[in-house]
């Protein structure tokens, strides 16, 4: 796969709702923009994208983990924007069969699915990356999202693929729901 652009975004939340956090929460997203090998044509066999998913999962995990240490990762998510000459199935081929394995290996965890969103859009399209707690999807304090995008991507024959991880859930969570295992036993 030809990578045209790469970007890493770090968002550090220090104060929320007028209150300081006991520990800042970091949300980090890594983005790659690749050429879509199937742009403009219908192809039955999407193996090239499935295979690329694993390699790109590794690349994106490495980029995020330059900012957050693996043991700090609390939640994660992924997203994909396919340029107008592509189709949603191209994003599914990239994100679902092989993408998650190198991410789970890199963080040494990840029992929960890596939630995802996908859409078709042109340059400047933005997308929300949903977050789940890495080991259990029903940890309500970690249901959150991070918006990402690039002003010049994806072009019609490109795909923007993103991975994001956090060091915590939402700031000052107060709704009832599941808790992380450490919180339940503490």
C-alpha positions as CSV (number, residue, x, y, z in Angstrom):
1,X,0.0,0.0,0.0
2,X,1.2,3.5,-0.8
3,X,1.0,5.8,2.1
4,X,0.6,9.5,1.0
5,X,0.2,11.1,4.5
6,X,0.6,10.3,8.1
7,X,-0.5,12.3,11.1
8,X,-0.5,11.8,14.9
9,X,-2.8,13.9,17.1
10,X,-2.5,14.2,20.8
11,X,-5.3,15.7,22.9
12,X,-4.7,16.1,26.6
13,X,-7.6,16.9,28.9
14,X,-6.6,18.7,32.1
15,X,-9.8,20.5,33.2
16,X,-13.3,19.4,32.4
17,X,-16.5,21.0,33.6
18,X,-14.5,23.6,35.5
19,X,-12.8,20.9,37.6
20,X,-9.2,19.7,37.3
21,X,-8.7,16.0,36.7
22,X,-6.7,14.1,39.2
23,X,-4.7,12.7,36.3
24,X,-4.9,14.2,32.7
25,X,-6.5,12.0,30.1
26,X,-4.7,11.7,26.8
27,X,-6.4,10.7,23.5
28,X,-4.0,9.9,20.7
29,X,-5.0,9.2,17.1
30,X,-2.7,8.1,14.3
31,X,-3.9,8.5,10.7
32,X,-2.7,7.2,7.4
33,X,-3.9,8.1,4.0
34,X,-3.4,5.4,1.4
35,X,-4.1,4.9,-2.3
36,X,-7.2,2.7,-2.8
37,X,-6.2,0.0,-5.2
38,X,-9.8,-0.7,-6.1
39,X,-11.0,2.9,-6.6
40,X,-13.4,3.3,-9.5
41,X,-14.1,-0.4,-10.1
42,X,-16.0,-3.2,-8.4
43,X,-13.7,-6.1,-7.4
44,X,-14.9,-9.4,-5.7
45,X,-11.6,-10.3,-4.1
46,X,-10.5,-7.7,-1.5
47,X,-7.5,-9.8,-0.2
48,X,-5.1,-6.9,-0.9
49,X,-6.9,-4.7,1.5
50,X,-7.4,-7.5,4.1
51,X,-3.6,-8.1,4.0
52,X,-2.9,-4.4,4.2
53,X,-5.1,-4.1,7.3
54,X,-2.6,-6.1,9.4
55,X,0.4,-4.1,8.2
56,X,-1.5,-0.8,8.7
57,X,-2.7,-1.9,12.2
58,X,0.9,-2.3,13.1
59,X,2.0,1.0,11.7
60,X,-0.8,2.9,13.4
61,X,-0.3,1.2,16.7
62,X,3.4,2.0,16.6
63,X,2.6,5.7,16.0
64,X,0.1,5.9,18.9
65,X,2.5,4.0,21.2
66,X,5.2,6.6,20.6
67,X,3.0,8.9,22.7
68,X,1.2,6.6,25.1
69,X,3.0,3.6,26.7
70,X,1.3,0.3,26.1
71,X,0.5,-0.1,29.8
72,X,-1.2,3.3,29.9
73,X,-3.8,2.3,27.2
74,X,-7.3,2.2,28.6
75,X,-9.5,2.3,25.6
76,X,-9.3,2.2,21.8
77,X,-11.2,2.6,18.5
78,X,-10.8,2.8,14.8
79,X,-12.3,4.7,11.9
80,X,-12.1,4.8,8.1
81,X,-13.1,7.3,5.4
82,X,-13.2,6.0,1.8
83,X,-12.9,8.4,-1.0
84,X,-15.8,8.7,-3.5
85,X,-14.4,6.2,-6.0
86,X,-14.4,3.5,-3.3
87,X,-17.0,1.7,-1.3
88,X,-17.7,0.9,2.3
89,X,-16.6,-2.7,1.8
90,X,-13.1,-1.4,1.2
91,X,-13.0,0.0,4.8
92,X,-14.5,-3.2,6.2
93,X,-11.7,-5.2,4.4
94,X,-9.1,-3.0,6.0
95,X,-10.5,-2.7,9.5
96,X,-12.1,-6.1,10.4
97,X,-10.3,-9.3,9.5
98,X,-6.7,-8.6,10.4
99,X,-6.3,-5.0,11.7
100,X,-6.8,-5.7,15.4
101,X,-4.2,-8.5,16.0
102,X,-1.1,-6.3,15.8
103,X,-2.8,-3.7,18.0
104,X,-3.7,-6.2,20.7
105,X,-0.2,-7.6,20.6
106,X,1.4,-4.2,20.9
107,X,-0.6,-3.2,24.0
108,X,-0.6,-6.7,25.5
109,X,-4.3,-6.6,26.0
110,X,-7.6,-6.1,24.2
111,X,-10.3,-8.6,25.1
112,X,-13.0,-6.2,23.8
113,X,-13.7,-5.5,20.2
114,X,-12.1,-2.4,18.7
115,X,-15.2,-0.4,17.9
116,X,-15.3,1.2,14.5
117,X,-17.0,3.7,12.2
118,X,-16.8,4.1,8.5
119,X,-18.1,6.3,5.8
120,X,-17.6,7.6,2.3
121,X,-16.4,11.2,1.9
122,X,-14.1,13.6,0.2
123,X,-11.3,15.9,1.3
124,X,-11.9,17.5,4.7
125,X,-14.5,14.9,5.8
126,X,-14.3,14.3,9.5
127,X,-15.2,11.2,11.4
128,X,-15.7,10.2,15.1
129,X,-13.6,7.3,16.4
130,X,-15.7,5.5,19.1
131,X,-13.9,4.2,22.2
132,X,-14.5,1.1,24.3
133,X,-12.6,0.0,27.3
134,X,-9.9,-2.4,25.9
135,X,-11.0,-5.4,27.9
136,X,-14.8,-5.0,28.3
137,X,-17.3,-3.2,26.2
138,X,-19.8,-2.4,29.0
139,X,-17.5,-0.1,31.0
140,X,-19.8,2.9,30.7
141,X,-17.1,5.4,31.9
142,X,-15.1,4.7,28.7
143,X,-17.8,5.0,26.1
144,X,-16.5,8.1,24.3
145,X,-15.2,9.3,20.9
146,X,-12.6,11.5,19.2
147,X,-13.1,13.4,16.0
148,X,-10.4,13.3,13.3
149,X,-9.9,14.3,9.7
150,X,-7.5,16.0,7.3
151,X,-8.2,19.0,5.1
152,X,-7.0,17.3,1.9
153,X,-8.0,13.7,2.4
154,X,-9.3,11.4,1.3
155,X,-9.1,12.2,-2.3
156,X,-11.5,10.2,-4.6
157,X,-9.0,7.4,-5.0
158,X,-7.8,7.3,-1.4
159,X,-8.7,5.8,2.0
160,X,-8.1,7.5,5.3
161,X,-7.6,5.0,8.1
162,X,-7.3,6.0,11.8
163,X,-6.6,4.3,15.1
164,X,-7.0,6.0,18.5
165,X,-6.2,5.1,22.1
166,X,-6.8,6.8,25.4
167,X,-5.3,6.8,28.9
168,X,-8.6,6.9,30.6
169,X,-12.4,7.1,30.2
170,X,-14.4,10.3,30.1
171,X,-13.5,13.0,32.6
172,X,-15.4,12.9,35.9
173,X,-17.8,10.0,34.9
174,X,-20.9,9.9,37.0
175,X,-23.4,7.6,35.2
176,X,-24.1,4.1,36.5
177,X,-22.8,1.2,34.6
178,X,-20.0,-1.4,34.3
179,X,-16.7,-0.7,35.8
180,X,-13.1,-1.8,35.0
181,X,-12.1,-5.0,36.8
182,X,-9.7,-3.0,39.0
183,X,-12.5,-0.6,40.1
184,X,-14.8,-3.5,41.0
185,X,-12.2,-5.2,43.2
186,X,-10.8,-2.1,44.7
